[in-house]
Amino acid sequence: MNTLSSFLLSDLKKAQPILGWQDFLHDGEGYLKTAVGAHAKRRQVFTAEILYNLVAMAIEKFVMAALMRHGAMPYNHTMRDLVDAMDTTIPGAMDGIRQELLDLDTFQDICDLDGFRITPPGVERIPAMLDLAGKMQILATQLTTHHDL
C-alpha cells in the first residue's frame, strides 16, 4: 500500500459552501413569484420580454444558490455556462431540464457588444418558461437542503 496515495486521498475535503447561497435562493424565489404573479394578472407593463428576463433571473439565482452551496461558481452567467457548471459540480442534476435551459440563450446574446442581439419570445412561450423556472426552483431547493452534501 502506498502511504503517500492513502494520505492524499484521505486528506481531501469536500468543497465548502460559499457564503450567501441562501440569499441567491431567496432572490430566485422572489423573481419567480413576481413573474408568476405578473403573468397571471396579464398587466400591459409585463411584456413577454420582461417576463422572460424575470424568469431568466430566477433561474440564474437558483443555479447560483445550488452551485454556491456546493462550493462552486460558473465561468460566466449565460445559461450555457450555468448548465456547464452544474454538470461539472453536480453531474446528472440537469438531465431533465438541460435543453430547455440552453434554449433560453436563443433569445438574447448580450455578452459580445459587436454581436449584441435580443429576440423577445412570444407570449405563448411564457407558460413553459415559468414551468421551467419552477422545476429549477425545486431542484435548487433539493440541492441546497440535502444534508449529506
Buried (B, 14 or more C-beta within 10 A) or exposed (E): EEEEEEEEEEEEEEEEBBEEBEEBBEBBBBBBEBBBEBBEEEEEEBBBBBBBBBBBBBBBBBBBBBBBBBBBEBEEBBBBBBBBBBBEBBEEBBEEBBEBBBBBBEBBEEEEEEEEEEEBBEBEBBEEBBEBBBBBBEBBBEBBEEEEE
